[in-house]
Amino acid sequence: MQAYEKERSESSDNQSGTVPAGVLLDSYGHKSGESGKQADSGYLADHSQKVTARFTPMKRRARAMARFVADRVGTLPHGSIEREKLETVEKELRLCRNHLLFRNHFTEQRVTLSKMKSCKRTRLCPLCAVARANGHVVSYHKKTKQLVREASAQGIELRAYFVTLTKKHGVSLEETYTDFARSVTRLVNRRRDAMKAREGSVKHAYALQSVMASVSAGVFSFEVKRGSGSGLWNVHTHGLLLSTEAIDGARLSAEWHKLTGDSYIVDVQEIGTDNVKALCEVLKYSVKFSEMTLEDNFEAAMTLQNKRLIRSFGDYYGLKPDDSADIDDATVLDSPYIEQLYSYTRGSYVVVPGDGAVIVPMNTRGKAKPIVQKRQSKLK
């Protein structure tokens, strides 16, 4: 298939500086009427570098996937349902996040993403995949802290474990995934059966010996990739388990072998309950698709398009994290800001000059009101 196009990237050198609160900035983060290279704030320079250095490669990958899909479209008969579907996929990938509108909250020295058009095809688009993974990490980090806090208030100590389950590689991705997912479901169900056994069910007494019997909450994410040497599909899962007792790796390996019949390789590591890095590892499943070749990425996305690749259970399931403590985020959202637009052009994200109008969020109906240049003194 077609390789990445050689696209010319544009960049500008920014120097660090300080910007007093209340000074009107333009879309580059410069003081009004000043040369930008001498007025750039450090946090704005960091943000600009992040957009160009991090987002640009992901956008190029999305464009490459769009071209790959376009090639597939050309092989299908006109008027067919499959062709129409892929034409939609190609268009959405090509247009996804072409423009990114940020809000520069200069009084808080924070930049937040405000608006963009997203394709939401997380298994084909790296930009959407990263956004979804970040959302999951933030959500489950809050959920974990909340569950640990609530358990501690009841005198219960929850221990966190990073768990990896593997499956023997297979020729068919669909069959390998289906068999693997069925085994994971049976393992997770033993937690529920253990609860029934403690309530007096003799039928489910077997589950009391399971490593899942002490697990109060858990989340698993599924990852797939093709072996570089064998060409076979590898399906595995990473999980975060909260347990009232220690989880023994040897016991889990034996139990997993009985469930799968052919796989026994597992990994169990106790981690801190506030370990964000481990959460990132668990929930980055959607990002992994972009590490495959375009052909394998497309095949995996199409094969698993109706499959759930993240599963939560126990106290995680249905839990809405308490956001009342996010005072800092609320302060940022309520602070004045300047809109800053980046557009993807000629192979790179570049900033688009703006008028520098300061906008102050209003409490009434959540609307925002622009402040024109002559009102700048009122912000000081």
Phi, psi and omega in degrees: 000170183294140177276175178301142174287148175278105186249140181279126179259145180246139179213161177228145181273126179245140177252153184281155177192187179237146180235115180298146178298138177094350179281133182290127180246154173268188186292345176274350185089017180266154172298144179300125178085002181252160173289131187296324187294343180259352185244000183299137175271151182300317182293328177289322177296318178298318181295316179299319179295323179296316181297313184285319186277327184264313185284326184300312178300324179291322177294321177297321177296318179297320178294321178297320177294324178298320178292323177298315179295322179299322177297321178295321180301321182295342180268355184260149180294144179296140178087352180286151181297319181297321179296317180297321179295315181290329175298321177294317179299315181298316181294316181294320178295319183293323184267351185300124175054037173296332179231133180237119180256117180254161174243119179269099177277085191292331180288335179258354184053050178227144177239127181238147177281127185258307184217149171191161176261119186246142178278338180061018177266078190294344181265357177238335185248114180298325180297315178289327179296315180295318179298318180293317180298318178298320179297319178295318181299313180299315182296312183285335174294317178295317180298318181297313179299322180293316180294319179296319180295316180293321178293320180297325179295337178262007180079019181251132178260119178264135178248139183258138181228135173265119187238137175238130176241138182238167180220147177302136184296153182223162180285316181265123179295316182298315180292318181296316180295315182300316180294318180294313181297324179296320179294320178296318179298318179296322178294313181297322181296339179292335174295314179296319180294326178295323177296320178293323179295321179292340177272359175113003180282113179291326181301328184255015182299333182302328187290345180294340178271357182282151176294341181279351184297330182262002183277128179262334180204152179196158175217133178240143172234142185259137177235147179227149174197159178262132179299133183293328181265315184277332185078004180271157181275132178251120177243129178213173181221146171249145182216155172244121181242133173257123187226150177274349179228166179292142177258118183270127182295322181294318178295319179295320179299316180294319180292320179294323179296320179294325181287319184271328182085343182216002184229136181221357183281116178224168176219133181230125178226128175281134182230171175285150180290349179249025185276094181291326180300319178295321178298320178299318180295321180292318193257013181268018183307319184292332180288332184297334182300323183286353177275351178273169171293162180301320181297311181292321178301314181295316180297316181295318181295319180289321181292323186255018187297334180252016182256142175275122182258004174222132184225127175247154181208172180069218183291342175291324189294123177077000182284129175258116184296148178281113182263008184295338183274356183277061183291322182298316180297320179296322179296318179296314183296332182269359183270158178299153181210164174237133181283141183225120186253130172247139177234144178272115181215137179050044171086010181203156173278128178231149181282142180256124181302140179238186183272352176077016181290134177272136180241131178249118179300140179253144180291331183287112176059017174069018181277165180240148183236124180286147176249122184283170187303320186290346180265010184301322184299334181288346179274343186283000000 
